[in-house]
Amino acid sequence: MATQSEISKLAVFNETVFFLIAHLRLWTREGDSTGGATGVTATSVADVHSILFKCKNEFCPFFHCERPKSLGDDIKACHDQHDTAHAISRYKLGVINEDRLISLFKDLCLIDAPSLGEKDCVAWTKKYIQDIGWECWEDEGGKAIGGNANNLIVKVPGNKPGAPRIFFSAHFDTVEPTAGLVIEERDGVFYSASDTILGADDKAGMAPAIEALRAIQEDGQEHGDVFLLFSCAEEIGLKGAAAMKLDEYNFAYGFVLDTGPSVGTFVNRTAFHDKLDITVYGKPAHAGKDPEKGINAIYVASRAIAQMKVGRISPNTTSNLGIISGGTGVNIVCPEVFIRAEARSTDVAELDEQVNHMIKLFDEAATEAQTTVKIDHRRHYDAYIVEETAPVIQTAQRAAKNLGLEGSLRVTLGGSDANVFNSMGIPSIVVATGMDKIHTHDEFVSRADLLKTTELAYQIILEAAR
C-alpha cells in the first residue's frame, strides 16, 4: 500500500494526480496494509485507477472519458476532454463515514415509530442533530394530525451566496410497529431477524440524508442552504407533510428519499389516488328462525364485488378492496358490512371511470336487495409530473452521472410526501434508496446501497450549488 511519503511525492505531478491520491487514501483506508474492506493494495500511482474501479460501487472517476489503458492516458484523456478544475470538482466523492452511517441507520431502525406514535424517534433524532451542532425545531404537526409527535425541520445554512435553497425529506414512521426488532446483516445486506419489518422504509432515507450533509460540512464543500424535512404519519396518508407550513422557506426544490431500487433513479411522475369507504346496510334477523325477514349485507356486498374490476385495470390504473368487516354473530343475518377500497391512476379520466364503476355496482346491488349503501369517496392526493427540464431533475441527473449511476426517470402509482410538496408548488422528486420488499417482513437494504444513496445525496448538494 502506498505510504504517506509516497502519496506526498506523487501529489506534485499535478492537481489531477493529487485528486486521485486523495481518493486512494480514502478507499484503501490509510494505515491498513490489507487495503481495508476492498481487499486490494497499492504500490504505485499506476494502481490508482484500478483500485478506484474495484472499490465500493465500482466507481471510476473518469467514466465521462473514454476508458484509457494506463493512468498516464487517464490523465491525458481527462485533460483533453475537460480542464483540470472540471476534473477535480466534477468527481469529488467526499469522505463518507461508512461506520457512522450504518450505526445511524441501525439506531433509527431500532426505535419503534408506528404512525402517530413517533415521539421517541423524533426526540432521539432531534438530540442527534443538536449534538452535530445544527439548528432544528419541531413544528406543531402532531396537534393537527392527532399524533404524539411533530415533524422535525433541520436547517444547515449555506456558505455559497446565491445558491438555491433545497431540502431532503424522509419520514419517521413505519407501516407497522417494530418493537423487539433484531437487525441481522448477511452478506452485506440488512434484514429483520425478528417477527417485524426492518423499517428501512424510511430510515434508509433519513440516515443517508443526515450523513451526506454532515460529510459536505466536514469536507468544507460549497453549498447553499440545505434543509432536512422529517415527517410523521406518512404511511397513513402523508399526514405529517400535509401539516407542514413551508411557505416562509422559499425552497427552490426538494428531494424525497423514499422509494425502492435502483439507486440513481428518480420518480418524477405519480398517480392520483382515491379512497372509498363503503357501508352496505342490511337487516338483522334470526338466521335459523326468520332468515327471510332479514337482508344479508355480506351477500349484497358480494354481489357487487363479484362483478367488479379489481387489481391491474390498465397500465395506468389499479384498484383494490383492502379491508372488509361486518356481522355480529353466526346466527344473525348480517346487518352491516364495511369495506375500505382504493383506486389509483396517472390518468384522471381512467381513475374517474374506475371509481364510478365501483360506486355504480354497490348502488345497483343495494337497490336490487331493497336496501341502502353509504359511500364516502375522496381524493387522497393529486398526481404530479415534474418535467425533465426542471432544475430539480437536472440537478439529480448530473449528480447521478457523477457517480456513474443511471439517472433515469420513473413513474409510480405509489404516493409519497413529494405529492404534498408538489401540491404546495415546490418542485420535488423521489430519490430511490435501495430499500426493497418494503411493507413486508422480508424487507431489506444493502450496506452498499446505503452508502451509494449517501454519495448521491452528497453529489446532489454539490450540483445544486454549482
C-alpha positions in Angstrom: 0.0 0.0 0.0 1.3 3.5 -0.8 2.8 5.2 2.2 2.2 8.8 3.2 5.6 9.8 1.9 4.9 8.2 -1.5 1.5 9.9 -1.6 3.1 13.3 -0.9 5.7 12.8 -3.7 3.1 11.7 -6.2 0.9 14.6 -5.4 3.3 17.1 -7.1 2.6 15.6 -10.5 -0.4 17.9 -11.0 -3.7 18.6 -9.4 -5.4 15.7 -11.1 -3.0 13.2 -9.7 -3.4 14.8 -6.3 -7.1 14.2 -6.5 -6.6 10.6 -7.4 -4.2 10.0 -4.5 -6.7 11.6 -2.1 -9.2 9.1 -3.1 -6.7 6.3 -2.9 -6.2 7.3 0.7 -9.9 7.2 1.3 -10.8 3.9 -0.4 -7.8 1.9 0.8 -8.3 3.3 4.3 -4.8 4.8 5.0 -2.9 2.8 7.6 -4.5 -0.5 6.8 -2.0 -2.7 4.9 -4.7 -5.0 3.8 -6.4 -2.3 1.7 -9.3 -2.0 4.1 -12.6 -3.6 3.1 -11.7 -3.7 -0.6 -9.0 -6.4 -0.4 -6.7 -4.5 -2.7 -3.4 -2.7 -2.2 -1.5 0.0 -3.9 2.2 0.0 -4.5 2.5 2.8 -7.1 0.5 5.5 -8.8 -0.2 3.1 -11.6 -2.5 1.2 -9.4 -4.7 4.1 -8.5 -7.1 3.8 -11.4 -7.7 0.1 -11.0 -8.2 0.4 -7.2 -10.8 3.1 -7.7 -12.6 0.9 -10.2 -12.5 -2.1 -7.9 -13.6 -0.3 -4.7 -17.1 0.4 -3.5 -19.7 0.9 -6.1 -17.1 0.2 -8.8 -16.6 3.9 -9.1 -14.3 5.2 -11.8 -13.7 8.9 -11.5 -13.1 9.2 -15.3 -16.2 7.4 -16.5 -17.1 10.5 -18.6 -13.9 10.0 -20.6 -13.1 7.1 -22.8 -11.5 4.4 -20.7 -7.7 4.6 -21.3 -5.2 1.8 -20.9 -3.0 3.4 -18.3 -3.0 6.0 -15.7 -0.9 8.4 -17.8 -3.5 8.0 -20.6 -6.2 8.6 -17.9 -4.8 12.0 -17.0 -4.2 13.0 -20.6 -7.7 11.9 -21.7 -9.2 13.9 -18.9 -7.2 17.0 -19.7 -8.1 16.6 -23.4 -11.8 16.4 -22.7 -12.0 18.6 -19.6 -10.0 21.3 -17.9 -8.3 20.4 -14.6 -10.7 22.4 -12.4 -13.6 20.4 -14.0 -11.9 17.1 -13.4 -11.3 17.9 -9.7 -14.7 19.5 -8.9 -16.7 17.1 -11.0 -15.6 13.9 -9.4 -15.3 14.7 -5.7 -16.9 11.8 -3.8 -16.4 13.2 -0.4 -15.4 11.3 2.7 -18.4 9.3 3.7 -18.0 7.8 7.1 -19.5 4.4 6.4 -19.3 3.1 10.0 -21.1 6.2 11.3 -23.7 5.9 8.5 -24.5 2.3 9.3 -24.6 2.9 13.0 -27.1 5.8 12.5 -29.3 3.6 10.2 -29.4 0.8 12.8 -30.1 3.2 15.7 -33.0 4.7 13.8 -34.5 1.4 12.8 -34.3 0.1 16.4 -36.6 2.9 17.7 -40.3 1.9 17.4 -42.1 4.5 15.4 -45.5 3.5 14.2 -47.7 6.1 12.5 -48.9 8.7 15.1 -46.5 7.2 17.6 -43.1 8.5 16.5 -42.3 10.6 19.6 -39.3 8.5 20.8 -37.7 8.5 17.3 -38.3 12.3 16.9 -36.7 13.0 20.3 -33.7 10.8 19.6 -33.1 12.3 16.1 -33.5 15.8 17.4 -30.8 15.2 20.0 -28.5 13.6 17.4 -28.9 16.6 15.2 -28.3 19.1 18.0 -25.2 17.2 19.0 -23.8 17.7 15.5 -24.5 21.5 16.0 -27.2 22.0 13.5 -30.3 24.2 14.1 -33.5 22.1 14.3 -37.0 22.5 15.6 -40.4 20.8 15.7 -43.5 22.2 14.1 -47.0 21.7 15.5 -47.9 18.9 13.1 -48.7 16.4 15.9 -51.7 18.5 17.1 -53.0 18.8 13.6 -52.9 15.1 12.8 -53.7 13.7 16.3 -50.3 12.1 16.8 -47.9 12.1 19.8 -45.0 13.7 17.7 -44.3 16.6 15.4 -42.4 16.9 12.2 -38.7 17.8 12.6 -37.1 20.5 10.5 -33.4 20.9 10.3 -31.5 23.9 8.7 -27.9 24.0 7.7 -27.0 27.5 6.4 -25.1 27.6 3.1 -21.7 29.1 2.5 -22.2 30.0 -1.2 -24.3 33.1 -1.7 -26.9 32.8 -4.4 -27.1 29.0 -4.4 -30.7 27.7 -4.4 -32.2 26.6 -1.1 -33.1 22.9 -1.3 -34.3 20.2 1.1 -34.1 16.4 1.6 -37.1 14.7 3.1 -37.8 11.3 4.6 -40.4 10.1 7.2 -40.1 8.7 10.7 -43.0 6.3 10.8 -43.1 2.7 9.8 -46.0 0.8 8.3 -46.3 -1.3 11.4 -44.6 -1.3 14.8 -41.0 -2.5 15.1 -40.8 -3.2 18.9 -38.4 -6.0 19.5 -36.6 -5.6 16.2 -33.4 -7.6 15.8 -31.3 -6.5 12.8 -29.2 -9.1 11.0 -26.6 -8.5 8.4 -26.0 -11.2 5.9 -23.5 -10.8 3.1 -23.7 -7.0 3.4 -27.5 -6.9 3.5 -29.6 -5.9 6.4 -32.8 -7.8 7.3 -35.1 -8.2 10.3 -34.3 -11.3 12.2 -37.4 -10.8 14.3 -41.2 -11.0 13.6 -41.3 -7.4 12.5 -40.5 -5.3 9.5 -36.9 -3.8 9.3 -38.1 -0.2 8.9 -35.7 0.7 6.1 -38.8 2.5 4.8 -37.8 5.1 5.6 -34.7 5.0 7.8 -32.8 4.2 4.6 -33.8 7.8 3.5 -33.2 9.5 6.9 -29.7 8.2 7.6 -28.1 9.0 4.2 -29.6 12.5 4.2 -28.1 13.3 7.5 -24.7 11.7 6.8 -24.4 13.3 3.3 -24.9 16.8 4.7 -22.5 16.1 7.6 -19.9 14.9 5.1 -20.4 18.1 3.0 -19.6 20.2 6.0 -16.7 18.2 7.2 -15.2 18.3 3.7 -15.6 22.1 3.6 -17.6 22.0 0.3 -19.5 25.0 -1.0 -23.3 24.6 -0.7 -26.5 26.6 -0.4 -29.0 26.4 2.4 -29.9 22.8 2.9 -32.9 21.7 5.0 -34.0 18.3 6.2 -37.7 17.7 6.5 -38.5 14.6 8.5 -42.2 13.9 8.6 -44.6 11.9 10.7 -47.6 9.8 9.7 -46.6 9.4 6.1 -47.7 5.8 5.9 -51.3 6.6 6.8 -51.9 9.3 4.3 -49.0 11.7 4.1 -50.5 13.5 7.1 -47.3 14.9 8.6 -46.1 16.5 5.3 -49.6 18.0 4.7 -49.4 19.6 8.1 -46.1 21.4 7.4 -46.1 25.1 6.8 -43.4 25.7 4.2 -44.3 29.0 2.5 -41.9 31.0 4.5 -38.8 29.0 3.5 -38.9 29.7 -0.3 -37.4 26.4 -1.3 -36.2 26.2 -4.9 -36.9 22.4 -5.0 -36.6 19.2 -2.9 -35.7 15.6 -2.9 -37.8 12.9 -1.1 -35.7 9.8 -0.3 -38.4 7.3 -0.2 -38.7 4.6 -2.9 -37.1 1.3 -3.8 -34.2 0.3 -6.2 -32.3 1.1 -8.1 -30.3 3.9 -6.5 -29.6 6.6 -9.1 -33.2 6.5 -10.5 -35.8 9.2 -9.7 -39.6 9.3 -9.7 -40.9 12.4 -11.5 -44.5 11.3 -12.1 -47.0 9.7 -9.8 -50.7 8.9 -9.7 -53.9 10.3 -8.5 -55.2 8.3 -5.5 -58.8 8.0 -4.5 -60.2 6.3 -1.4 -63.7 4.8 -0.8 -65.2 3.9 2.5 -68.4 1.8 1.7 -71.0 0.8 4.2 -73.6 -1.7 3.0 -76.7 -1.8 5.2 -78.7 -5.0 5.6 -81.5 -6.0 8.1 -80.9 -8.3 11.1 -83.0 -11.3 11.7 -82.5 -14.7 13.4 -80.6 -16.8 10.9 -82.5 -20.0 11.9 -85.9 -18.8 12.7 -86.6 -15.9 10.4 -83.9 -15.6 7.8 -86.4 -14.4 5.1 -87.1 -11.4 7.3 -83.5 -10.2 7.1 -81.3 -8.7 4.4 -77.8 -10.1 4.5 -75.3 -7.2 4.0 -72.4 -9.6 3.2 -74.4 -11.1 0.4 -75.3 -7.7 -1.0 -71.7 -6.6 -0.9 -70.6 -9.9 -2.6 -73.0 -9.3 -5.5 -71.3 -6.0 -6.2 -67.7 -7.3 -5.7 -68.2 -10.3 -7.9 -68.8 -8.1 -10.9 -66.1 -5.5 -10.0 -62.8 -4.9 -11.9 -60.1 -5.1 -9.3 -56.3 -5.2 -9.5 -54.5 -4.1 -12.6 -57.1 -2.3 -14.7 -54.7 -0.9 -17.3 -51.0 0.1 -17.4 -52.1 3.4 -15.8 -54.7 2.3 -13.3 -55.2 -0.1 -10.4 -57.9 -0.7 -7.8 -58.1 -2.7 -4.6 -60.5 -3.8 -1.9 -58.3 -3.8 1.1 -60.4 -4.2 4.3 -63.8 -5.8 4.8 -65.6 -6.3 8.2 -69.1 -6.8 9.5 -71.6 -9.1 11.1 -72.5 -9.6 14.8 -72.9 -13.3 15.1 -73.1 -16.5 13.0 -76.7 -16.9 13.9 -77.7 -13.4 12.9 -78.4 -12.2 9.3 -75.6 -9.7 8.8 -76.9 -6.2 9.3 -73.9 -4.2 8.1 -70.7 -4.5 6.2 -67.9 -2.0 6.0 -65.4 -2.0 3.1 -62.4 0.1 2.5 -61.2 0.4 -1.1 -59.0 2.5 -3.3 -58.2 3.3 -6.9 -55.1 4.9 -8.4 -54.2 6.2 -11.9 -51.8 8.6 -13.6 -54.8 9.3 -15.9 -57.5 11.2 -14.1 -60.2 10.2 -16.7 -59.4 6.5 -16.2 -59.4 7.0 -12.4 -62.8 8.6 -12.5 -64.2 5.8 -14.7 -62.9 3.1 -12.4 -64.3 4.8 -9.3 -67.7 5.4 -10.9 -67.7 1.7 -11.9 -67.1 0.7 -8.3 -69.8 3.0 -6.9 -72.3 2.0 -9.5 -72.0 -1.7 -8.7 -72.6 -1.1 -5.0 -75.6 1.2 -5.7 -77.1 -1.4 -8.1 -76.6 -4.3 -5.6 -78.2 -2.3 -2.8 -81.2 -1.3 -5.0 -81.7 -4.9 -6.1 -81.8 -6.1 -2.5 -84.1 -3.3 -1.4 -81.5 -1.8 1.0 -79.1 1.1 1.1 -75.4 1.8 0.8 -73.3 4.7 2.0 -70.2 5.6 0.1 -67.6 8.2 1.2 -65.4 9.0 -1.8 -62.5 11.3 -1.5 -59.3 12.2 -3.4 -56.5 11.2 -1.2 -53.9 13.1 -3.1 -53.3 14.5 -6.6 -50.8 13.2 -9.1 -47.8 15.3 -10.2 -45.4 15.3 -13.1 -42.1 17.2 -13.0 -40.8 17.9 -16.4 -37.4 16.6 -17.4 -36.1 20.1 -18.0 -36.8 21.2 -14.4 -33.8 22.2 -12.3 -34.6 19.6 -9.7 -34.3 16.8 -12.3 -31.3 18.3 -14.0 -29.5 18.6 -10.6 -30.4 15.0 -9.7 -29.3 13.6 -13.0 -25.9 15.4 -13.0 -25.3 14.1 -9.5 -26.2 10.5 -10.6 -23.9 10.7 -13.6 -21.0 12.0 -11.4 -21.2 8.5 -9.7 -21.7 6.5 -12.9 -25.3 5.9 -12.0 -28.2 5.6 -14.4 -30.1 8.8 -13.6 -33.3 7.6 -15.3 -36.8 8.8 -14.5 -39.6 6.5 -13.3 -43.4 6.6 -13.0 -45.1 5.0 -10.0 -48.6 4.6 -8.7 -47.4 4.9 -5.1 -47.6 8.1 -3.2 -45.0 9.9 -1.1 -44.5 13.3 0.6 -43.4 14.5 -2.8 -47.1 14.6 -3.7 -47.8 17.0 -0.9 -44.7 19.2 -1.6 -45.6 19.4 -5.3 -49.2 20.4 -4.5 -47.6 23.2 -2.4 -45.9 24.4 -5.5 -42.4 23.1 -4.5 -40.9 21.0 -7.4 -40.0 17.7 -5.8 -38.9 14.3 -7.0 -38.5 11.0 -5.2 -35.0 9.6 -4.9 -34.5 5.8 -4.9 -32.7 4.5 -1.8 -32.4 0.8 -2.5 -34.8 -0.5 0.2 -36.7 -3.5 -1.1 -39.7 -5.6 -0.3 -41.0 -2.8 1.8 -44.1 -3.2 4.0 -43.3 -6.9 4.4 -41.2 -8.9 7.0 -38.8 -9.7 4.1 -37.8 -6.0 3.8 -34.1 -5.5 3.3 -31.5 -2.9 2.2 -27.8 -3.4 1.5 -24.8 -1.7 3.0 -23.7 -0.8 -0.5 -27.0 0.9 -1.3 -27.0 2.9 1.9 -23.5 4.2 1.0 -24.5 4.8 -2.6 -27.6 6.8 -1.5 -25.4 8.9 0.8 -22.9 9.6 -2.0 -25.8 10.5 -4.3 -27.2 13.0 -1.8 -23.7 14.4 -1.4 -23.4 15.0 -5.1 -26.9 16.5 -5.3 -25.9 19.1 -2.7 -22.8 19.9 -4.8 -24.6 20.1 -8.0 -27.4 22.3 -6.6 -24.8 24.9 -5.7 -22.8 24.6 -8.9 
